[in-house]
Amino acid sequence: MRQRVVRLALVGGVAVLVLLLLLSTCGGEPAGTEDGDDRAGRTAPASAAPSASATGAPARVDAPAAYDTSRGWQAQGVVGDIAVAAGLGAVAYLEAAGGDRYRLRTLDAATGEPRWTGPALRPARAPAGRPRLLEVTRDGVEYFAVWSFGKAAGSTGGDDGGPAVLVDLYAASDGARQQVEVAWPAPPSVSGAGPGVLITDGGTRSAVVDPLTGAVSAVAPKDLRPPRGCAGCRRLTEVRAVTAGGLLVSGSPGFWVRDGWASAAVAPRGADTASGVPVSVTDGYVLARWRPARKDRQAATHDIWSVHDSASGKALAAVRCHRPEIEPGTFPRAVRSPAGGHLVAGSLAFDLGLGKGHCYEREDGTPAVTLSTVTDEGVAYGSSGTVPGTGLPLAVDLALTEPEPLPATVRVPEAEISDTGLFLWTDPRDRRHLLGHPRRG
């Protein structure tokens, strides 16, 4: 009898185990994950923790000495870029969800633990391409935006059934979602450097999506209203960004915020007030280039680069650099530290708290480095040379100014939040990994 009880217990245990395995492998997508469902902003439950490598531990990458690679976390299957909500300590990424669908996942940047996971959604249908991920902040509230361009499934795409920009907006805190479709005739330029998602045609046509309400605001070219006395503001006019005061618009040269501030009134000391050109915009800041005043002894050889508060236009820091002999095809992209106290762009670095800038250039005036990341502690990372990712890795303590070469195998962080460096790495099987390693000390 005793043996029979043991045998029955074993059989019952095996049956329970089989049932659990069947439940874990069957069932497919949860309700509300197909297109047309989950429109009220409900989020799918968080799934399993970020996956480890085949060895059961996070894959190792060579990182700067400031990061402890013996500790950390890893997520696999990352599609495209990442986005961060620094105020919440969260990092977001897209993953393929099968059947041309994608899903947005968010993690705690410090621990790698899952927070919320969005539903599997199809992007707007286009001949090629994938959805793109942005971070947007409005009135201190952080959002993630996933956008795509093409023909949206199950929608009209405008009165004539034409193409559209499809934007899924997620509250970074809890994943509450709303979807917005904006009829648009051709592939757009889309950015989140401000309190709204800006859609433009690279010229004067624009629309702004409010991440809080999903409302779409369009501004006609005739309503951009360049400031009086700006001779260049009506030439090559382009909507550049959204600021707290409205659209930032540029001419050739000159830039302004409609019914707000104008570049001629906020030029840095020593600059020709009519020469300003916005080069790059990041959340809260505008990086601009100016010519020195005509009587300045460096007027023919140097440019003045300045960082401006995008809400007021006030110049926060400026530096002079040699003017290139050949105008580059593209200008450096501005990247701010999570708390906003530092900013880097190519060979430029700024400490906005101290109001100081530095230009890293060789004796002949050519750029010496390309900086791509800066931390709240004022340490910037990048590479030597002028093309991102092609030179040797390096680090720069902005308080010391001199670049420090790093071993060639070192991978510099994509960003740092919550004292954790975020690294992207592609393995030999072409799988993209996101790793988080804590800062030492």
N, C-alpha and C positions, 0 to 999 in steps of 0.2 A: 504493500500500500504506500509506503514511504517513497519507493522508487517511482510509482505511478504519479504521485503528487509532483515530484521533481520534474518528471517528463512532461506533464501537462503545463507546468510553469514555464519550461523551456520553450514548448511549442507556442504558448501564448505570447512569450516575449518576442519570438521570431515573427509572429503574425503582426504584432504592434510595430516592430521595426520595419517590416515590408510596407505596412500602411503608411507610416511616416515618410518612407522614401517615395512612395507613389504620390503622396500629397505634395512633396517638395519638388517633384519633377514635372507634374502635370498642372493643367489649369490655364496655361498661357498668360496673356496680359490680364491684369485686373480690370474691372469695369471702369469706364471713364477714360481709357487711354487711347481710344481710336479717335480719328478726326471727327469733329462734330460733337464729341462728348466733352464733359468736364469744362464747359464754357463759363461756369459760375466762379471759377477761380479755386476749386477744390484741388488739393495736391495729392498725388499718389503717395502711399506710405514709403518711408525710407527703406532702401534695400540693404543688402549686406554691406559690411565694412569694406573699405578699399582693399582690393585683392593684393596678395603678396606675390613675389616672384616664384618661379618654379621650385626654388630651394626652400620656400617657406619663410623667407626673410626679405625685407625690402632690398631691391637691387642697389648696389653700391655705385655711386658716382664720385669722382674726384671733385671736391668742392673747396672753396677758399677755407683757410684755417679757422676763420671765424665761426664755422658751422661744424657741429658734431655729427659726423656721418655714421657713428656707431648707434645713434638713436634716430628715430623718425618713422615715417609711414610712406605708403605708396598706393597709387591708384593706376589701373591699367585701362587701356581702351580710350584714351583721351583723343578727341577729334578737334583739331584746330587749336586756337589759343585758349587761355584761361582768363578769368575775370575775378576780381577780389572786391569784397565789401570790407574795407579796413576797419570801419567803426564797429562791425559785428564780428570781426575775426573770422570771416568766412571766405572760402575760395570756391568758385564754380567752374564747371567744365561740361562740355557736350560729349555724349557717347552715342555710337550707332545703336539703334534699337531694333534693327531688322526691317526688311520691307521698305527701304528708303526713308525710314523714320529716325528721329533723333530724340534723345532725352537729356534734360539738364539735371545734373547732380550737384549738390553742394556738400562741402565738408567743413569741419572745424579745422582751421589752418594750423592750430597748435598741436592737435592730437590726431588728426586724420579721421576722427569719428564722423559718420554720416549725420547730416542734419535733415534736410528735406530733399525729396526727389520729385521732379516734375513728370507729367505724363509723357508717353511716347507720342510725338506729333510729326506730321509730314510738313516739310517746308514748302514754300511756293515752288511750283514745278518750273524748272528752267533747263535748257539744254545741258548745262554743266554747272558745277559749283556746289557749295554746301552752305548751310546756315552759318551766320557769324554771331559772335557773342560780344556784348558790350556791358560796361558797368555805367550806371547813371545815378546821380545824386540830386535830389530835389528837396530843398528846405531841410537838409540834414538827414533825410531818409534815403536809404540806399536801395537800388533796384538792379536787377539783371535784365538785359534785353537781348532776345535772340531774333535776328532778322534774316530775311531771304527775299529774293526778287524773282518774279516769274508769274506764272498763272496759278493763282491760289485754287486748290481743289475745293469744289463745292461752293464757290463764290463767284460773283460776277466780274470782279476785278475792274469795276467801273461800269458806266452805263453801256459802253460798247463791248463789254467782255474782254477788254484789253488787259495788259500786264499790270502788276501791282507789287508794292512792297508789303510784305507780311511781317508784322512785329508782334512777338509774344513778350509781354512785360510781366516780370515776377518780382514781388516784394522779397527782398533779400532776407528778411527776418523769418518769414513763414512760408514762402512759396506761393502766396495768393497770386493768381494769374488772370490776365485778361489779354485778349487778342485783338489787334487792330490791323485793318487792311487799308492801304492808301493807294489809290489808282496812280500809276506812274508810267510814263511812256517808254523809258529807256533805262538801262542799268544806272543806278544812282550812286552818289556818295553818301554814306550814312555814318554818323558819329554820335558819341554820347558824352562829349566833353562839355558838360553844362547841365542845367536842370531839366533837360528834355532830350529826346532823340531827334536829331536833325537829319532831314532828308533833303538833298540838293541835287541839282543837275550839274554842279561845278560852275554855275553862273549865278543868275539872279532868281531862278525859280527855287522855292523852298517850301517845306512843310515841317512843322514841329509837332511831335507826339508827346503829350503830357503823360509821364509815367504813373501819376496818381490817378487820373480820371480816364486816361485813354483818349481824351479829346485831341483832335487834329486841328492845328491852326496853320493856315496858309497865308503868305504875304505876297502880294502882287509886286512885280519889279518896280512899278511906278510909285509904290509906297515905301521904298527903302530910304528915301529922303536924305541924300548926302548933305553934310553941313555946308553952310555958306562959306565961300572963299576957298574951297578945296578944289583946285583946278583938276587934279587927277582922279577925284572920287567918282567921276562919271565915266572913266575909261576902264575897261576890263573889270567891271564891277562883279563882285563875287560874295555870296553869303558864306561866311567862314565858320560860325559857331553860334551856340545859344549861350547867353550870359544871363545873370540874374535880372539885368535891366532890359533884355531883349536881344535881338539878333546882332551879332558882330558882322559887319560888312566891310569889305576892302575895295579900294580902287587901285590905280596905278600912277602915283602912290597915294597914300592916305587911308585911314580906316576909322570906323566910328560905330557906336551903338545908337541906333535910331532913338531920338528923343532923350539921349543920354550924353555920353562924353564923346569927344573927338580927338584924334591922335595929335593934332597940332597943339592942343592944350595940355598934353601929358608927356611930351617928348622929354627924354632924359637930358641932363645937363650936357651942353656942348654939341647937341645934335641939331641938324637942319630940321626945323619943325614940320616942313612940308614933305619930308622924305620917308616917312614911316611906312613899313610894310609888315603885316603880321605873317609870321612864318609858320608857327605851330600854336595850337591851343590845347591845353589840358585842363582838367577840372579846376576852375578858379583862377587860371593864369593864362596870359597871352605872351608868347615870345615874339618879339619884334626886332626888325633890323632897320638901322638908320644910317644916313650919311652924316659925317661930321659937318658942322657949319662951314660955309665956304671959305672963311678966312682962317680956319683951323689949319695948322701946319701938316696935319695928317689927313686932310680932306681927300687927297688923291690916292692914299695908300691903305686906309683903314675903314672899317665899319664899326658902328656902335650897336651892340646887342643888349636888349633890355627885357626884363620880365615885368609885366604889368598885372595888377589886380583886375580881373575881368569885370568886376562889378563897378568899380570906380574909375578904372583906367590909370590909377596911380602907379608910377614907376617904382618898383621895389628894389631893383638892383640892376647894374649895368656894367659892361666890360667892353674894351676895344680889342678887335682882332684884325689881322691883316686881311685885306680884301683879296679874294682869289683872282688869279689872272683869267681863269675861265669860269664863267658862272655855272654852278652845279645844276644838274637836271632836277634834283629834288633837294629840299632843305631838311635838316635834322628834325626828328620828331621829339617834342618835349615830353619828358617823363618826370613826374613829381614823386617825392617820398610820400608814404601813406598819410602822415600828419600834415604834409604840405609845407614843411620848413625848408626843403631843398628841392632843386630842380636841375636836371641835366638834359642836354640835347647835343648829340654828336660830340664835338670837341669843347663844348661849353658846360660850365658847372656854376651853380649859383647857391649861395647861402642866403636865403631870403630873410632870416632873422637878423643877420648882421648887415644885410644890404650890400654884399660883396659878390663879385663874379670873377671867374677865372677862365682864360682861353688857353687850351693846351695845343700849342702849335710849335712847329720846328723853326729853326733859325731863318729858313727861307719863307716862312709864313704859311706853309701847308699844314693842315690839321695833323696832329700826332696820335690822336686816340679817337675812338668812337664809344661814348658812354651810353649805356642802355638801361641802367638800374641805379637807384640811389636809395639808401636806407634813412630812417629817421635819425640815426647817429651821424649822418653826414659821410658815409662811406659809399662811393660810387664804384660800379663794376662795368666792364666793357672789354674792348679789345684794341690792339694797336692797329693803325691804319685807318682808312677812311670808309671801308665797306664793312658793315656790321657782320661779325662772325667769321671774317676771313683772316684776321690777324691773330696774334697771341693774346691770351686772356690777361687782364690786369685789374688792379684795384687802386683806388685813389681815396685817401683820407682828405677831404676837402679842407680840413684845418691845416694840413701839412702841404697840400697842393701837388707834391711830386708823385707821379704814377709809380706803382710798384708792380713790376712784371710778375706773373704767376706761371707755374709750370704749364707746359703746353697741353697737358691732359686735364687740366682743371676746367670745370664747367661753372660758369657764373650764374647766379640766380636770376630767374625771370622777374621776381619781386620778393619783398620781404614784408610780412605782416605777423603780428602776434609773436615777435621775436623768432620767427620761423622763416627760413629761406625756402622758396619754392623753385624747383628745378624741373625742366622738361627734358626727357631723354627718349630716343627712339632705339629700340633693340634691333638685333640682326634680322628679326622676322617682321620688321617694319611696324611694330606695335609701339604706340606712343605712351609713355609713362609720365605721371606727375608724382614727384617726390617732395616731401617736406622734411627738412632737417633743422633742429633747433639751434639757435645761436648759443655759443659757449658762454658760460658765466651768467 
